[in-house]
Amino acid sequence: MSPPGQIPSHPVLNLPQEAVDRPLAGFRRDYADGEGAARHAHRRAQLIYASHGVMRIATDAAAFVVPPGRALWVPAYLPHAVAMQGRVAMRALFLREDAARAGPAGVTVLVVSSLLRELILAACDEPPDWDPHGRGGHLAALILDEIARADRLPLGVPQPRDPRLLRLVAALQARPDSDLTLEGWAVTVGASARTLTRRFRAETGMSFGAWRQHWRLAEASALLAQGATPARAAAAVGYASASAFGAAFRTAFGGTPGGKGARPVPVKIG
C-alpha cells in the first residue's frame, strides 16, 4: 500500500469517479476474455463486481477468484492486478474515505445480494456527480447499508513468496486436479518435502493440504459460475467424487455447489 505523500512502485490511477465529492460513484466497463489491468492502485476504496464473467484479482498477499454473485472489496491504495476469464461486464463502485467505513478493513470477498446487485447496476447508470437529494442519494444510502450487511466469503488464497513455492503454486494453478504430494513436487521444484512443508506454513499460514483445498474450491467456484455442473467442476479440480467435493464446498460456503444463496460459515485455516 502507498499512502498519500509516498511515491508508489505502481501506478495510482485517478478516474473521474474518484474525483467527485460524492460518497460513491459507479464505474462500468465491458472486457473481452483475457483482458485486464496490470498491478495498480486507486485513491479510493473499490467494490469490484462483475454482472457477467469471472475476474481473477491478485494482491501482493493473496489471489481471489470473483464470479458473479460475489464482489471484491479493495481498500484505497492497495495494489492489485485484474485478469478477465471470459467476457466480463465489470460494474464497480468507488467510495470516498468516509463512505468506505461501511466496508471491511481489508481486502475481502463479499456476497452480493439480489438487492445489492440491482443497486450497483442502478448506481452505474447515474452520473458521477449525481444529485445528493435525488435518486443518486437514495441509492448511495442503501448501497452503504447493504455493503455493511454483506456476508464475507473465504475465497482469497494466500500467495507464497519463496521461488520454489511459486513454481509449485504455478503448476497447481495450471493443473488444479494434480494429486502430487509434496514429496512428489520436491524434485520438480528443487527442495525437500520437509523444507516445502515448513515454508508453506510460514508463508501462507496453511498446511499444503489446506492450501490446495482452498485453491481447488476457489477454482471450482469459477467453473460453477461459468455453467459447469458440480460433478464436472469436482473432477476438474481433482476431487475423487462429487460427494467429497460437495462436503468440502458445504464446509467452506455453507451451501451446496448447485444451490443459490449459500451463506458462509467459519473456516478453520491450517
N, C-alpha and C positions, 0 to 999 in steps of 0.2 A: 504494500500500500504506500502511496506517496501523498501525504497530506499537503495542504496549501503551504507554499513557501519553500518546498523542496523540489529539486529537479528530478523528475521521474526517469526511469530507464525504459519507459514505454510511452507511447502516445497517450495523452489525456484529451479525449475528444470533448467538444462542446457543441452539441446540437441546439437548434432553436428551442427545442422542448426543455432544455436545461437553463435557458437564459430568461425565461418569463417569470414574472413574480406571481406564480400560482402554486398551490400545494402540490399539484401534479399535472403532467401533460402526457398525452398519448402519442405514440410513435408507431407507424405502420410501414412495413416493407415486406415484399414477397421475394423469396430466394429460390434459385434453382438448386437441384441436387449437387452437392459438392461445394457450393459457395460458402462463404463465411467471413469472419473478421479475425485478423491476426491479433496477437496479445495487445490489449489496450485497457484504458480505464475511463470512467466518467466522473464528472464533478458531483453528480447527484446519484443517489441510490436508484436501482432499477428493479422492476418486476418484469422479468423476461418471459414472455408467454408466446406460444405458437398455437393458433387455432387449427392448424393443419401441419403435419410433418413432425419430425423428431430433430431436436437440437442436441448437439454434444458440446458441452461447455466445460472448459478446463481452467482452473485457477492454479496458482503455484502449489497448492496443497492437495487438491482433490480434483477428480473428474466426475462430471454429472451427465446423466442421460435424462433428457427432459422431453417426454412425449406429451401429446395433447392431454388435457386434464390436469397437467402439472405446470408449475411456473417456478423459475429460479429467482430467489431474492438475492441481489448482489449489492452490497453496501457501496457507498461512494468511495472512489479512488482505489477500488480493489481490482488489480489487473486480472484479466480473463481473456480467453480466446473462444470463438464460437465457430462450429462447423455444422453444416446442414446435411441431414440424411433424408433424402427425398425432397420433394417440393415443400417448402416451408412458408407459411404465412405468419410472419412474426408480428405480434401486436403487443408492444411493450409500454410500460409506464415509467416516467422519470419523476422522482419525488424530491421535493425541496427538503432541506435538513429537518425542519420541524415536523413535516408530514412523515418523514422516514422513521420517526419514532414509533409509528404503528407497526412496523415490521420487526423481524428478528435482528439480533445484534450482529450475527454473522451470516455468511452465505448459506442458504437453506432452500431446499425444495418444498414448495407449498402445494397443497391440494387446491385446485381451482374449482369451486362450487359452480353450479349452473348459474347462480345469481352473479358471482364474481366474473364469470366468463362474459355474460351479457354486458356487465358494467364496463369491463375492459374494452370490449368492442365499441360500445357507445362512446366512451371517452376518446377513443382513437378517431371518432368521427367529428369531435369537437376541435375548433381551432386552438392552438397553444394558449392564446390569451382569451380564453372563454370568460363569459360574464360571471363573476363571483355570486351574483344574486339571481342567476338564471339556472338553466338546466345543468350547465357545467358544474356549478357549485353544489347542486344536489347530488350529482354523480360522484364528485370527489368525496363528499362526506360519507356516502355509502361504501365507496371503494375502501377507504381507510378503515371503516368498521369491519368489512369482510376480510381484509388483509390481517387485521389483528386477531380475527377468529379462525383463520385458516389453519387446518391441520398441517403438521410437518411430516415429511417422509424421509426415511433413511436411504436416499438414492445416491448420495455422494460416496465416491470410492477414494480413500486416501491414496496418494501417489508417492512412492519412494523416490529417493534421490541417488542412491548408490547405482553406479553404471551397470553393475551386474544384475541388480534387481530390475532396473529399467529394461534390460534386454529380456528378462523373464516376463515382465509385465507386457511388453510389446508383443511377445509371442502368444501370450494368453489372450490378449485383446484381438489378435488376428484369428485365433482358434480357441474360443471360449469352451469348446467341447473337449479339449485335450484333457486326458486323465493322468498325465505325467505327475509323479510326486516330486518333492524337492530333490530326492535322490536322483530321479531321472533328469532333472534340469541341471544338476550340479556340473556335469561335464560340459554341457552346452554353454553355460554362462560363465564358467571359469571360477567356480568357488565351491567349497564343500557344502554339503547339506546342512551341517551344523552352523556354518557361517551364514548361509542364507536364512536359516530359521531365526538366528539372533538378529540379523539386520532387518528382516521383515517385521519382527515385533518392535524393534527400536524405532523404525521409521514410519510405520503405519499404525502402530498401536494394536495390531491384529496378528493372529497367527496366519500362516499361509492359507490354511484351510478356510478360515473365516473370511479372509480377504477374497479368495477365489469364489466363495459362495456369494459374497456381496456383489462382486463383479458380474457373476452369472445372472443374478436376479435383475441387476440394472440392465444388462443386455436383453434379457427376456422381456422386460417391460417395454423396451423399444420395439421388439418384434411383435408383441401383442398389440401395440398401438398401430402398427402397420398392417394389422389384419391377420396375423398368424394365429392358428389355433393353439390352445395351451399345450397339446401334445407335440406340435411342431416346434413351438418355442422351447419346450423342455428338451427335446432331442438336440436342437441347435446349440444349446449352451451346456450340454454334457450331462443332463440328468438321465439316469438309467430308466426311469419310469415317470409317467405323468403324475402318478400319485405322490412320488417323492418330491417332484417339483411343486405340486400343489401344497404339500405340507410346509415346505420351506417358504413359499410365497405367503401363505397364511400367517406364518410366524412373523415375517417381516412387515407385511402390509395389512394384516387383519381382515383379509377377504380372499375370495377365490380368484385365480388368474382370469377366468372368463366373466367375472362379475363386475359390477359397477359400484362406485361409492364405497370402496373399501376404506376403512379407517385405520390409520397406523397404530401400532402398539409398540411399547418399548422394546428395543432390540439390544441385547447384550453383545458388546463387541469384545472379541478376544477368545 
